[in-house]
């Protein structure tokens, strides 16, 4: 992908503050997929928000992620993340789903993983 095709992903502010506190975020992180591939991804900051930037497109392409996919990040430390992804709610023998209440005022998210 060229720069014009670059994809970014916002990192939730509360997650960023738990990971890095008041420290400056690292400039680069390693994203490790379930199949063992590792990707170097840069972190961009804008207006107090953090984003996975350069290199994230390679992860998206490798995992064939599309809008609506669920991606779970498990940090090993401040700069290494293991990623599990769910396409159409399924990854291998694991799945995720959500349950709507009868009033539809809130959603309870459920995650099941078989061992």
WOPETA-V601597 format. One line per field, one symbol per residue. ss: DSSP state (H for helix, E for strand, - for the rest). phi: phi as a letter, one per 20 degrees, with the letter a starting at -180 (. if undefined). psi: psi as a letter, one per 40 degrees, with the letter a starting at -180 (. if undefined). A space follows every 10 residues. Layout:
ss: ???
phi: ???
psi: ???
//
This chain:
ss: --HHH---EE E-HHHHHHHH -------EEE EEE----EEE EEEEEE--EE EE---HHHHH HHH------E EEEEE----E EEEEEEE--E E--EEEEEEE ------EEEE EE---
phi: .egfefdccf eggffffffd lefffffccd ddegenfdce cedddblmdd cfcgofgffg ffelfcgnfd cdddfebfcc ceddccdlnc bledbcbcde ffelebddec cdced
psi: iiddehhihh hhddddddde beihiidiih hhideeihhh hihihhfeii ihbhdddddd ddefiiheih hhhhhdaeeh hhhhihhfei hbeiiiiihh idefeihhhi hhhi.
//
